[in-house]
């Protein structure tokens, strides 16, 4: 495959559409090969893997989504852009979750398609082919759609996430208690749902309890239920969470927040699978699977006397650790594309453009708030973009919003160099001139200097005006940079 001009394969059963897309791509300088069906592509593929596939969803025989799954099973790591005449949102969501780069509806805007192809190929080069892989195949026979149901909302193809999902596949089929550990915002509830959806209990309820939000005096009623008249305000019988989850899964979120005095009540039902409603003598039995989650270090909590050791060991049968986002940066571009797509739809905003400069900005930050913080940042950017280029307001220095402090050198050490104000301004002249030369003095649009710098065109125009930078009369000829006088 020519790394400078990767092959783009068009797969569409409509000859007019196939020929027009091929003509458009060749006119844009792309190497193109067209196929009339997914079967034709699979039986006669290119010798070298293409840089991108442009695939119609509604294909005869093997559909576009079927082709995507077939390529994933064979470990073919090719970015896919889906096109369709059917603006089907559920299909779009399924495609994006399964790893599609883009989903466009016909009639397709030529410029937008070309930008999407450039983005798919460039992103493929940036994150590496090894990062765009399929969700691990279940260890037991399942319908292909089961993968989508089993991992709702889980986006990413990195090694860390794949390893976690493989562990989910291992533990889910049995009824072992699972303890999910991870920082706030990492998606522990999504992992709990994945375990439930892979289990034999998937047809029964998954009931979530936020243990940190239950008032002390209502703890027993919340978990075990109560009878009418059991206490003031108990005007009717009420089911508890254990009874509501009967036959299914009970997800105890923020388990580390339960007060020490109440932990023994929970321990009893976990040990004996039995409980009584408040105000009732009848013993009931709980057929539920327990999944617990916490962002606390429970071993430390036990050592410091804030969490019962016997309850800890009762919960910690099979442990799943959800890695923070800073440990899986390879998933950030895929998460960003997913959130841009879903938030634009959810907010009713024009879909903005995610550029390479935007991805680099997201990759430069440690995201202490994890996926939740990333989603919030993208939501702000989608609202402000108004369908244009996404500009992310993230801290410029690592995981802290504050710039790094500079400590004076010790005696005998070489002091750090510095620039005068005039030298700084000269550097700014040179940098702006260099990026404008690279962009052919194009400021706005795809490949423009503003996009390369990761700023808005108005900001770049203002900077050019401030320092008096103008396009030389013969800028198409290479020449030494001669800045205006800097005073």
Secondary structure, DSSP 8 states (H G I E B T S, - for coil): --TTS--EEEE-S-HHHHHHHHHHHHHTT--EEEESSHHHHHHS--SS--SEEEEESS-SSS-HHHHHHHHHHTT----EEEEESS--HHHHHHHHHTT-SEEEESS--HHHHHHHHHHHHHHHHHH-GGGS------SS---THHHHHHTTT-----HHHHHHHHHHHHHHTS---EEEE--TTS-HHHHHHHHHHHSTTTTS-EEEEEGGGS-GGGHHHHHHEE-TTSSTT--S-EE-HHHHTTTSEEEEETGGGS-HHHHHHHHHHHHHSEE--BT----EE---EEEEEESS-HHHHHHTTSS-HHHHHHHTTEEEE---GGG-GGGHHHHHHHHHHHHHHHHT----B--HHHHHHHHTS--TTHHHHHHHHHHHHHHHHTTSB------SBTTBSS--------TTS-------HHHHHHHHHHHHHHHHHHTTT--SSTT-HHHHHTS-HHHHHHHHHHHT----TTTTS----------
